[in-house]
């Protein structure tokens, strides 16, 4: 093993890479989480935790899942390669090494990692912008975080997939990102909006959709951003969608958005209790604005304590 590590280091250092080592699977996981390397070369046969299990652990951890992992092995049978790909390995290198192949694969995977990092940076900027918009209005401070928590909790309660739950969390943070294009005179107006002002405010859903449309990583979030003000009877905006034409994740976000608006103080009203807000939501469902089963799930989850007010979703903003 030491000879292989020395060979790998000499090949990669020649191209200017900084190379570090771990002595076993457990320390490799610890070092990857701490140092966030651009590439991990991992021997399949390691002490403590083998390469397959270590790779699977890395790919299941949101903090390390986008680090490319190359499994190094003398095993050439297809069964072990399939096992490696099932664990999330990005590539294989067979022993003994071919130096030119090692350098080429390292360059390719690190280049892909750079693209991923650039996308993550762009999305982080958008999220930061969304939080900055929220911070402009003291009455909506914490609104994005609460919606991320409420919506993802409802998603878990009704048994949605992990991808949908993560999209709900992101959608909670980004649903009002389009307000960046709304004038302060309207956005921060302390009184109720006029009909003309309200028409301008409605455009934030369209503006937000356009902003998110530039990032593939937000493709599951875009329907939330555009459609979280739609209503089942077609009275919502911006597209007047009806019934099942409204995406499910947008419907969930719409419900928790209404709940948070009802239970927080605004310039023109006092906050309701959660119990009173649940009653109001049930009334909106009876009037055909929301799906009753989603309202019931939200209410039941709240009554069971699963939708605590500060149940903030922990989500890494990535695809």
C-alpha positions, 0 to 999 in steps of 0.5 A: 500500500505504501508503494502505491501511495508513493507512486500516486503522489509522485504522478499527481504532484507532477501536475501541481496537485497537493496530495494527502493521505489517510491510513484507513477507511475511517480516517479517510472519511474524517479527513474528507469531511474536514478538508473537502478535497477535489478528488479522492483515490480510495483503495478497495481493500482498506483496514477498518472500513473497506473502499465500497462502504467508505465510498457509500458513506461519502456519497450519502453525506450531503457535505461530501457527496459531490467529491469525485471518488475513484476506487483503486483495485486489483479486482477485475471482475464485473461483480466488484465493479458493479458493487463499486458503482452501486456505492456511488464511485465515479471511476475505477483505476486498476493496479498496477497503475498507468501513470498517463491514465491516472493523470487523465482521469484526475484532470477530467474528474477535477474539471467536473468538480470545478463545474459543480462548485461553480453551480453551487456558488451561483445557487448560494448567491441566489439563496443569499439574495433571497434572505437579503430581500427578506431582511429588508422587511422586519415583518417577514424576518425568518419567513423563508426559514420557517417555510423551509421547515414547515414545507419539508416537514409536511413532505416527510409527513405525507411520505414524499421522496427525499428529492421532493423534500429537499426541493420543498426546503429549497423552495421555502427559501427561494419562493419569494426571490422574485421580489428583488424586482419589486419596487420598495415603495410597493414591497415595503408599503405598510398599508394594503396595496391598491389593485395596481400595486397588487398587480405589480407585486404578483409579478414576483412569481414570474421574475423568480421563475426567470431567475431560477431558470438559469440554473439546472440545479433548481429545476425542481424548485422552479414550479414552487417559485412560480406557482406557490400563489396558484389556487385550485379554483383558478383564482391564483396567479400568475397563470390561473392554474386549476386543480391538479395542474398546480404542481404538488410541491407548489400546493404544499408551499402555498398552504404553509405560506398562508399559515405563516402569514396568518401566524405572524404580525404584519403592519395591517394585522395581528398574528393569529394563534396556530389553532385559529390559523388551522381553522382558517386554512380549513375554511379556505379548503372548503372554499376550494382554494387548497386540497383538503387532504394536504390541509389535513396532513398539515393540521394533523402534523401540527397537532402531533407536534411534528411541525414545530414552529422552529423545525427548520429544514437542514438542506445543503443547497445543491442539486 
